[in-house]
């Protein structure tokens, strides 16, 4: 059985479009030039929980996020929120949308409190409601003690937490976060992932990233995307099961590594005194000394991207 058919036989591939999920994406496409589509034939249903949108840089993740956030309109297909087409009627979604874009910026001379008051006014929150909500969110993101400090003095992780706070001002039903841990140090990344996990519940959280560990730590479902095409949508458990019995490890001579990469998918290498300890994904044993090992989501991700690049 092939790796892809293993996923299909588990019934974990993209479901048919129906009417039960609040957010439905149907045959979505975005064309930037006559010969280039940033996204095409993209169909997906989303319900509550954290969904990880995983793909390399340039895969089409930000294009998809911007269309969901009603910043740009699709060239073809449509997005509906509770049955309403957001291209023609964006307000029902905008009223319940929280968005942290990849290039989120702050006003460095404003304090966190001033910035959140400004963003609340833009979102149309009444002053009394806004102040109560801001006080709650500063506690949620653990920035009460730094609330009156200028944002220009904040670390990268603190700025991201303020970004999440502004996205949560209207208590959104749909929260979109695009590459939220890029540039953060390991400790800040762990803290941010924990914050996202605590925000899950009845809301939809769409986490877009190219960092596998971010998705692995938080997402209940994973959507793999590359070259603007959806490769597969599955639970982490189903993705891991699809490579069960197909990941191998052995100690290879260092001078054979380049040739090995030409003939097999090598997902990681670790240098040892005796040579290179390699991980390889393939159907059958690649070497008499190779041993089967447990797959990781990194193995699955690299396999899917290398074998199912998508078509424009």
Secondary structure by P-SEA (a helix, b strand, c coil): ccaaaaaaaaccccccccccccbbbccccccccccccccccccccccccbbbbccccccaaaaaaaaaaccccccccccccccccccccaaaaaaabbbbcccccccccccaaaaaaaaaaaacccaaaaaaaaaaaaaaaccccccccccccccaaaaaaaaaaaaacccccbbbbccccccccaaaaaaaaaaaaaacccbbbbbbcccaaaaaacccbbbbbccccccccccaaaaaaaacccbbbbbccccaaaaaaacccccccccccccccccccccccccccbbbbbbcaaaaaaaaaacccccc
